[in-house]
Amino acid sequence: MIQKINWDEVPEEQVNPKMKRKMIWGEKIMIARMKFKDGFVVPMHSHENEQITQVQKGTIRFWFESEDTEPVDLHAGDSVVIPGNLPHKALMIGDVEETDTWAPPRTDWIDGTDDYLKK
């Protein structure tokens, strides 16, 4: 069954004081629109899901594999494809708006077990 969805009608979740998100998912793909406050850190983590991050506003500084690697800065208009199971960390520089897409959907986000973001 086809379902029409308008982002303005998708509930916004306040994940923590510096992060809000809206999520839409199907059987094989998930997309989330997020807003972060300056200075928020997504700690080093990995997941089986392939991820595409698209930045609409602000800058996201990523570290891949370990915190000792050279960081990669994504600015408005930039995107990155992150393979599944690749460890990564992100720092928000300025207020950030971005969209993430995953395949398959992030079950930890759907069922609320994504505790690494709720601290």
JOCOR-V253768 format. One record per helix or strand of 2 or more residues. SS is the DSSP state (h for helix, s for strand). FROM is the first residue (numbers start at 1). TO is the last residue. Records with the same first field share a line. If there is no record, write none. Layout:
BEGIN
SS: FROM-TO  FROM-TO
END
This chain:
BEGIN
h: 7-9  107-111  115-117
s: 13-16  19-25  30-36  41-45  50-64  72-75  79-82  88-103
END
